[in-house]
Amino acid sequence: MKAIVAKDEAAGTAGITLVEQPEPPAAINDVVVQVHASGFVPSELEWPSTWTDRAGHDRTPSIPGHEMAGVVTALGYGATGLSVGQRVFGLADWHRDGTLAEYVAIEARNLAPLPGDVDFTVGASLPISGLTAWQGLFDHGRLQAGQSVLAHGAVCAVGTMVTQLAREAGAYVIGTGCAADRQKALDFGAQEFVDLDNDTLQDVGAVDLVFDLFGGDIQKRSAGLDFVVEADRAQLGEIVQRVRDGRLRTNIGTIATLDDAVAALNPTERISGQTIIRVRP
């Protein structure tokens, strides 16, 4: 099968290549999925889990990408809740080969059914951004109607999900970013916008919840959440239903084929929105 692999941690996305790899088998509790579309988060090449397994052993060359949508082609022993031929989407394990490939082996519990009226490209854009926003707002942040949310990085894939889900829950959302991001943040539902290059963050005043997607100096000036997103079939179902109902919009900036993935994941200019790799036509 064709797959994108990373071999050099220091090289980042500049070191990824398209190669031929063996198709993965279905281990206990796994299913094998023929990938139709895959998402990618550039920062994952900085995560230790990209380069080592849970025991700390080197696992390069590794296949990056952890969001996917596709069709189940095989069931491993003990895999339940899914069937061969079923459309699915979900979040691959951080310590295993990922989804920038024609096939991926993934624990069945990490996947949810993808309705037939939702395109694979849309499905692949939802797991990380949707689950991060959902778990940050509701599981960790305990957001309630009438509260206020400060969303740093309001126009990135996660930030736009945070804004929409918080607004739907009855919260007042203040987005932040650079001046060029203002209109997009407002279009996705932010009620106020703070230009971090020209406005004063302290003028915002007290808020109930800070959702920080920047880190660094911004994080030092805000009391933000710190958690690792987890796969959750029920939450994925809630998220995709909102997409079907028109209550939730995706934020896709670029769609490229697997053959063009190396170039797409090394853009020469700023991309507004998430990059999705279409693995199958």
HUJO-V493809 format. One record per residue. N is the residue number from 1. SS is DSSP state (~ for helix, > for strand, _ for the rest). Layout:
n = (N	N)
ss = (SS	SS)
This chain:
n = (1	2	3	4	5	6	7	8	9	10	11	12	13	14	15	16	17	18	19	20	21	22	23	24	25	26	27	28	29	30	31	32	33	34	35	36	37	38	39	40	41	42	43	44	45	46	47	48	49	50	51	52	53	54	55	56	57	58	59	60	61	62	63	64	65	66	67	68	69	70	71	72	73	74	75	76	77	78	79	80	81	82	83	84	85	86	87	88	89	90	91	92	93	94	95	96	97	98	99	100	101	102	103	104	105	106	107	108	109	110	111	112	113	114	115	116	117	118	119	120	121	122	123	124	125	126	127	128	129	130	131	132	133	134	135	136	137	138	139	140	141	142	143	144	145	146	147	148	149	150	151	152	153	154	155	156	157	158	159	160	161	162	163	164	165	166	167	168	169	170	171	172	173	174	175	176	177	178	179	180	181	182	183	184	185	186	187	188	189	190	191	192	193	194	195	196	197	198	199	200	201	202	203	204	205	206	207	208	209	210	211	212	213	214	215	216	217	218	219	220	221	222	223	224	225	226	227	228	229	230	231	232	233	234	235	236	237	238	239	240	241	242	243	244	245	246	247	248	249	250	251	252	253	254	255	256	257	258	259	260	261	262	263	264	265	266	267	268	269	270	271	272	273	274	275	276	277	278	279	280	281)
ss = (_	>	>	>	>	>	_	_	~	~	~	~	~	~	~	>	>	>	>	>	_	_	_	_	_	_	_	_	_	>	>	>	>	>	>	>	>	>	>	_	_	~	~	~	~	~	_	~	~	~	_	>	_	_	_	_	_	>	_	_	_	>	_	_	_	_	>	>	>	>	>	>	>	>	>	_	_	_	_	_	_	_	_	_	_	_	>	>	>	>	>	_	_	_	_	_	_	_	_	_	>	_	>	>	>	>	>	~	~	~	>	>	>	_	_	_	_	_	_	~	~	~	~	~	_	_	~	~	~	~	~	~	~	~	~	~	~	~	~	~	_	_	_	_	_	_	_	>	>	>	>	>	_	_	_	_	~	~	~	~	~	~	~	~	~	~	~	~	_	_	_	>	>	>	>	>	>	_	~	~	~	~	~	~	~	~	~	_	_	_	_	>	>	>	>	_	_	_	_	_	~	~	~	~	_	_	_	_	>	>	>	>	_	_	_	~	~	~	~	~	_	_	_	>	_	_	_	_	_	_	_	_	~	~	~	~	~	~	~	~	~	~	~	~	~	_	_	_	_	_	_	>	>	>	>	>	>	_	_	_	~	~	~	~	_	_	_	_	_	_	_	_	_	>	>	>	>	>	_	_	_)
